[in-house]
């Protein structure tokens, strides 16, 4: 069955790899990313019924406008994936400026909530859907020099589980840790050591199948890509 999938951070890394897999499997994808150039490249590669836009998820106004367009022209998502995320530069917490900390939290936490606020009422009206919020192993543990990122992923775990208790039983909210993947983000902390892990493309084959099999029975549970 063809599913309508909305995914943030679709233009790079894990989001781009998942987008490729979902399209290959015959699903319809509406995605966003911060780069207008990357969004245009995705539109050229995957024309209608797919849809790709440049959106800053930290802006509630931009997310609201994007969601209205998606809901009006693409439809209510069966699967909503909050993937857009950034990591702080490696530094002790007190060495990071207020702007650096605030920017990360606005994207990683407020950005996810902006997307939920914009799409979930339509999913509730349709009485169906799965919301997947990408978390991290650092959403249940901690490491030095990535305190803001850890904080944002602990928050993702918390609001995902609280949201699960607020939603109808027909709609799932799931915090999902993708595991350790060799991405540009990981290389900012792991350096060349990131190469020992699967890259995003290799990871996405098992991850896409895992995500597509999530349903209401998983709501409120911390999940991890095996």
Protein Blocks (a to p, Z undefined) as FASTA:
>chain_A
ZZddddehklgcjllmmmmmmmmnopacddddfblklmmmmmmmmgcfbdcddddfklmk
lmmmmmmmmmmmnopcfbdcdfbccddddddfklpcfklmmmmmmmmmmmmmmmmmmmmm
mmmmnopacddddddfklmbccehilmmmmmmmmmmmmmmmmmmmpcfkbccddddebja
ddfklmmmnmmmlmmpccfklmmmmmmmmmmmgcfklgoiacddZZ
